[in-house]
Amino acid sequence: MANTSSAKKAVRKIARRTAVNRARRSLLRTFVRKVEEAIAAGDANVAAEVLQTVAPVVMRAAQRGVIHKNTASRKVSRLTARVKALTKAA
């Protein structure tokens, strides 16, 4: 356990930051799941609309350090490719 006052403060700060990051990561996963559900349902129009709201959320998570920048780009790219393939198939 932390002994000095500065170490105790650091523990408190880390706990707050962890809670914020956990909430942001949960929001991110929820949004990505919405796109995946629209793709699974085969609804290209809904999937495209949802993707437009999801891409900024994913990139914002990368800006804020919740996920790595390359991970965010990869997620958006793969979701875009899947929605595009669904649109062409329909």
C-alpha positions as CSV (number, residue, x, y, z in Angstrom):
1,M,0.0,0.0,0.0
2,A,1.1,3.6,-0.6
3,N,3.0,5.2,2.3
4,T,3.6,8.8,1.2
5,S,0.9,11.4,0.6
6,S,2.0,11.8,-3.0
7,A,1.7,8.0,-3.6
8,K,-1.7,8.0,-2.0
9,K,-2.8,10.8,-4.3
10,A,-1.4,8.9,-7.3
11,V,-3.5,5.9,-6.3
12,R,-6.6,8.1,-6.2
13,K,-5.8,9.7,-9.6
14,I,-5.2,6.3,-11.2
15,A,-8.5,5.0,-9.8
16,R,-10.4,7.9,-11.3
17,R,-8.6,7.6,-14.7
18,T,-9.3,3.9,-14.8
19,A,-13.0,4.4,-14.2
20,V,-13.1,7.0,-17.0
21,N,-11.2,4.8,-19.4
22,R,-13.4,1.8,-18.6
23,A,-16.5,3.8,-19.4
24,R,-15.0,5.0,-22.7
25,R,-14.0,1.5,-23.7
26,S,-17.5,0.2,-22.9
27,L,-19.0,2.9,-25.0
28,L,-16.6,2.1,-27.8
29,R,-17.5,-1.7,-27.7
30,T,-21.2,-0.9,-27.7
31,F,-21.0,1.3,-30.8
32,V,-18.9,-1.3,-32.6
33,R,-21.4,-4.0,-31.7
34,K,-24.2,-1.9,-33.2
35,V,-22.4,-1.9,-36.5
36,E,-21.7,-5.6,-36.4
37,E,-25.4,-6.3,-35.5
38,A,-26.5,-4.3,-38.5
39,I,-24.1,-6.1,-40.7
40,A,-25.3,-9.5,-39.4
41,A,-28.9,-8.5,-40.0
42,G,-27.9,-7.8,-43.6
43,D,-29.3,-4.2,-43.6
44,A,-26.8,-2.2,-45.7
45,N,-28.4,1.2,-45.2
46,V,-28.6,1.0,-41.4
47,A,-25.1,-0.4,-41.2
48,A,-23.8,2.5,-43.3
49,E,-25.6,5.0,-41.1
50,V,-24.4,3.5,-37.9
51,L,-20.9,3.3,-39.2
52,Q,-20.9,7.1,-39.8
53,T,-21.6,7.6,-36.1
54,V,-19.2,4.9,-35.0
55,A,-16.0,6.0,-36.8
56,P,-15.7,9.3,-34.9
57,V,-16.3,7.5,-31.6
58,V,-13.5,5.0,-32.3
59,M,-11.1,7.7,-33.4
60,R,-11.9,9.8,-30.4
61,A,-11.1,6.8,-28.2
62,A,-7.7,6.6,-29.9
63,Q,-7.1,10.4,-29.3
64,R,-7.8,10.0,-25.7
65,G,-5.6,7.0,-25.2
66,V,-8.2,4.4,-24.6
67,I,-7.0,2.3,-27.6
68,H,-3.9,2.7,-29.9
69,K,-4.2,4.8,-33.0
70,N,-3.4,1.9,-35.3
71,T,-6.0,-0.3,-33.6
72,A,-8.7,2.4,-34.1
73,S,-7.7,2.8,-37.8
74,R,-7.8,-1.0,-38.2
75,K,-11.3,-1.3,-36.6
76,V,-12.8,1.5,-38.7
77,S,-11.1,0.1,-41.9
78,R,-12.4,-3.4,-41.3
79,L,-15.9,-2.3,-40.5
80,T,-16.0,0.0,-43.5
81,A,-14.9,-2.9,-45.8
82,R,-17.6,-5.2,-44.3
83,V,-20.3,-2.5,-44.8
84,K,-19.1,-1.8,-48.4
85,A,-19.2,-5.6,-49.2
86,L,-22.7,-5.7,-47.8
87,T,-23.7,-2.8,-49.9
88,K,-22.3,-4.4,-53.1
89,A,-24.0,-7.7,-52.3
90,A,-27.4,-6.0,-51.8
